[in-house]
Amino acid sequence: MPTDEKMLQENEVVMLIMGIGVFLFILLNKVHVKKINSWRILVWGYYFLLSGWFFTVLEGLFLENYLNLFEHLCYAVSAMLFTVWCWKSAQKVNEEELQ
């Protein structure tokens, strides 16, 4: 029997809590994070990933279809940013090897 009852899934809530912990770690260690090549791209990728986790938890409460769309858009943008960061980091390493 299908129900329209909204529910939170524990694994999604735990993932969000851990993600918030990493977010706080990034904020508290910004001086060190800035030493990473192309750090802004990496951090923005993480912000989009964290936003996706927020949306996945919230979709269990209301606006399921819209928040699911936003969740997956955030994951896609995050993946693209991480890909660009990996490419730029590898490019930087190759430039250093040539010197």
Phi, psi and omega in degrees: 000114180287145178235157177264013182291131179272143182218150171267141175261132186301318182296326178289322179292318179297318179298318178296317179298315178295322178297321177295323176299317178294321176303314178296321177300317178299315180297318182287340183242031184302326179300317181284323180298324181295346179279348180283137177302135178051044186298328181297319179296316179299313182293318177297323175301319178292321179299319178292322176298315178298320177299320177300321178293322175299313182296323181293327177287316182294329181294340175286350183252320183196165177046050187307311184293316181292315181292328175296319177298312179298321178303309184287330173296318178297319178297321180293315179297318178300314180298319178296317179295319178295323178296314178298318180298316178299316180297313180294323179294318178294322178297318179296318179296318179296320178297320179292326179291329181287339183276000000 
